[in-house]
Amino acid sequence: MKASDNKEVSKTIQKAVKAIKRFSAIFLALLLIFPTLPAGSGDAYAEQGKVTISTDGLNVRKGPGLSFPVLTQVHRNQSFRVVDSKGDWYKISTDSGDGWVANWFVTTESTESAETVEGGTVNTDGLRLRKGPSTSDSIVSVLKKGEKVTITEVKGNWLSINTGSMSGWVHKDYVDPSSSQTPLPSTESNKKAEAKQGVITAGTLNVRKSPSSGSPIAGAVHKGNKVSITGSVSGWYEIQFGNTKAWISDDYVEVSSGTADVPSSSNFTAMITVQSLNVRSEDSLNGKVIGKVKKGETYTILTERNNWYEIKLSGGDSGWIAGWYAQKTVGSAQKKTDPPPSKTSGEKVTILYNGTNIRNGADVQSNVVKRAQSGETFPVTGQEGDWYQIRLEDGQTAFVAGWIVSIRSGSGSETSPSRNSSGGIGDKVIVIDPGHGGRDSGTTGARGTLEKLITLKTGQLLADKLESAGAKVVLTRKNDDYVSLPSRVSLSHYYDADAFISIHFDSIHDGSVSGHTTFYNKSYQMELAEDVHQSLASRLPTRDRGVRMGDYHVIRENKQAAILLELGFLSNATEEANMTSHYYQDLAASAVYQGLNEYFSD
C-alpha cells in the first residue's frame, strides 16, 4: 500500500472515532435527562383505587416514610386517587403533585358487600386491632404475623375479628382467608327488619355493638326491661338503645308482636366504673371540672353526645362525664353511698414521712387540709377502706393513707397497718424495675417527656410505700443509669423475689389512644397481674385496657412472679400531662401497693 493510501485510511479512522465520541456524548446527555426512555405515551402509574383521609390534618410526604420532607397537607374526608403503594404507605395524586401518606390515617374505598371467609391468619407484624371500622377509631391491641382469627362481621374494607382473648376491627388486606371458605355476608345485608316488643328475662344482659359475643359491650339491660326490637340475625336481636342501635342475644328475650315503647333518654342511667370521675361543664376534656362521682354510683342520662353523657346530679344540677368510664343501662338511678367510717378504740397513728398529706376525704383526689411531719401523732376516730380518719388539733376530722403511718393500739403496741396475720406485704422481697435508663430513654412523649425519668420517679414512690409497710425492696436502678434486661432479671433471681414489678409508660403513633395495661408471660404470674391490675383499674382515672400476655424479656425470662405495667400513653398529650404530675405518679404507686397487699394477703 502506498504512503498516500495510508494517510487516507488514517484520516477516515479519525473521522469515525470523532463521530462515535460525538454520538456517545449525545446519548449520555439523553440518559441524564431521561433515566429510562418512555415505553409509550400515557400515565406510567397504575391506578389502585381511592383513599379518604380520616384525620383532621395529614402531611403528604415526598417519600414513603416520616423522614421525607412534607409536600403538602390534606384534610379529613378529602378523597384522592392512589397511584402507587409501598409497605404502609400510599402514593396519592394531589394538586401539589404526587406524594405519600401513611395508610393508618386513610380508608380505602370498596364496592364489595360480602366476603367469603369465616377464619383467617394475620399476614403482617404490628397489625392494629381497632375498636371500630376506621383508622380514626382507637387501637385495642397490636397483632403479630401468623395469629389465627375468627371473622364475625364485614363492613366495607374492614373485618370484625375475634382472636380468642379480644375482639375488634382490622383492614381486610392484612388477613389471609382460611383454606375452607364459606360465605360470610355483612351484617347489614343479612339483617331481617323487625318491629317487635321484647322483655328481658335474664338478670343482667350485655348489650353489644355488633351481633357477636366477642363484640365490645355498649351497656346492659336488666330483667323486666322492655326493649324495641328493630332487626335480627341468627341468634341476635337488634334493639334501639338510647340514640343508637345495638345487639342482644335472643336467648334472653321474651318477644311479643307490636312495637315497643322505646325508653326515653331519662330511662337510661350511667353506672360509674372507675374509682373517681370528673364531672365537667361541657362534653370534652376542655370542660371545667364542676364535681366528682364515684365508682358504683348511677345517674340518669339526660343527653348523649360524642360518647359523653350529660347526667343529673343529686343536687339537681347537671354535668358531663366521659362515656367510656360508665356503663349505660336501663333503669332508675340509685346513688351508691359509702358506709360510715368504722369505729376504733384508743388507736393513734404516727406519721412516718415529712410533708405527709392530710386530706378531707378518704382518697388521693380529696383536698389537702394539712401537711404533717414525721413523728406527729393523731387519735384515730374511724377507718374507711385503706384510710384512717383522724382528729386534728382544732377538733376537726380528716383522713390519712394507712400505708404511710404506723398504728399504736389502745394497749400501746405499735404495728404497720399492712402487716397482718393473713400475710400482707411485711417481710416480702419485692424487686421494682423502673423501665429504661441512661442511654435508653424509652419512648418520648407528645410534649417531649422522657419515659425513663417518670418510671424512676414512680418506682421510687412505690418503694417508699412498700418499705414503710415492712417489705424488703430492691430497685433495679436508683439513678438515671443504663441496666441491661438480663441484669434486671438476674436481680429478681438473686434475691428470690416474691414479686417483680416492671414500670413503663406506653406510646403509639395514634395520639388518641389512652389507658393502662398489665402484662404477664407465665401462668404463675397471672394471679399477681390480676390482683395488681384490679387495683389499678379501681384507682386510676384512665381507661382500663385489661390484663394481657406479653412477650417482654423481663417477664418472659423471669422465674419469679413478674409483671410489666404500662401506666398510660405518653403519645397522648392529655395523659402525658397527667402522668408527669406527682399526683398521678403517687396515685399509680399507691394502686400498685394496694394490689400487692391484696396479692400477698390471699
Steps between C-alpha positions, in 0.01 A plus 500: 500500500620847412582755769226731365248217538607452865440869568148479353414195715631676812287807428192281449556320832546831686170632356322181609640524857386864525151405379477221756612734780246761389218241497604364839491849652149560362381158624644563847327838514170334413547246780562780750180674391287183468625227740275250321360560157117493493346179375206690365282800563261515795514477880783282625317427827240230551194640674414293806173660622431791730561588862312732734687693771382403850684758714470879529835591348734254327843570353563381145869415472740475209587141583352198686625582849486757779855614422404640158416872465135613495356573156160632610225435754157341447195489725229273635246357248701610194539220241801440271600259224760243600782465246737274691556334836798383702478326838276708727490795261278609208617731223214735412439763234447852641483851354858549621623184328531136598594426860481234769262459797502243781230237452394509866355849450288417194218267400479330163186476291343166417194384306489156662211429739596148607805285561552127457689422819416403857853470633840632405863565584667836562753555220706788644672593824366791703142483369288751691179358650254787532173560688315589179527467122719804426849630569350776715381240754725433797742206501409203721816296444770415247499157334793295377551328167362146504230556764175312430178701510127440458307746284162598645393788276596681181453873445650634176877448513493412870461171683370453853717224645542302819842371607368290786602749768387828342300637210507801271536614140784463247542589135423201277830532308691371803306178560546201269188282467502146635510211256138402569295791375131544568296810423482756778263780409528836666261573788300756305441272202397209724284694748125443505286801584283460811241705689444317826494554872723296729538451873836400648490168690862486622619670818749720311557475126791663316414729211760478224599718206468218245337152497793307648596393852848637425368846411563797735235551771288813455312467829254270675128430545339332798222252567161652427633781278298557182690536173403595147625236252583655161685214328644152535767263378551141606512491881486879547249784521576858403342742749460873537745592778478868578599696191666201331433143387661211688472121530392246763485121500152373408524224765407743777212693344128421515351638178149620428359654182455874474737789544664561834501833676856614452643610836549874516844637575392556861455122541868436430758521772878503516676291764849630582772234443808682635588602855451873444384681186491872421170663406558777248313806376506382137541181298879505466816485710523877455189543716538646848486243781182574699486188718593135546312170500616167642517137394169314525282811501228524235359817345220577256626576149346822369689526168752298301754667273827371351531222760441745784202484737327798655386377841268633765682554830351455845457875557298540181787643294633322192845438352688286252702182555711295256284210380794259491518512880134409550271210416177605337194309612120520521351578842475751781802679638601381844789682658743274681580630845822424676474334839596722794853461630535208739550587866829436676596488865794702632718464187747765389691544174860618478609677182802332334604767247547876496241681292235227522169618352201508733182514289132580546394171340610139482666512158797670336272729297370672816632842599805525727411673828834461675855373446626297795861431601670174590428403862173692540219292654122531468214309661306270266124559486415253223620305200378508140659240277878555499466844664488607864269774619689709757426795726713811452610746767205733431252215547419453131526155337706414194651198326849355455608206282562184702819410315694806619429477872560258786219409738514493879217304656326586824734261684805685366629246246608651169459330161495575130147484361612272218655234721227257588463135592370403157822601328522849356805682370709482817828309454438436128782554249380722216716604206390826336626551146469861374513444124782631278769740627832655395552479125163324468246780539201284416224678315470878469166664574296727278645795694850357534475307828760222533354173618813406698455798735141440607544122535777576751287752693204263515723209602653699785155600629395135495818396679431751782150363556617138500791562735273682744286185510801282586586359157858448384522705180762467225510763224663389173619860465496797739639759259493581130721200419484242224433145623477212252186287489682178606648686799153606612378141486814379680420728794156341522656153513786596734266644763240224443239772457147441620391748233669683212330819375628661178366856455453653155298760312370421151508678165343454156474710184126559564482784752140418597587164658497501881488275803698260717586133434648219709709226335609156618671215313477182711198338662653543846513878439130534417367532856743783578404673175129476574524623861720798412296587193173488691645755740620719212162482328314604814732792582645651180288756310606349166354242263531137611669308213502172690742223595685344205778257420815680387826380348733730696846383609471602866187286549564231238841404645394551862454194723325709765150650507566792265281753319556799272279808540425757229351778711378721215586640157757777475399536135163632624558866592226501764629187670857627477401812695344279771782248517771760547324626815601382845131443571462238226830327576409475869152375411647230275754400766222479761291283268789258441568492875138408575500237226813339648346508845193322364717244321703413810192495724314238294 
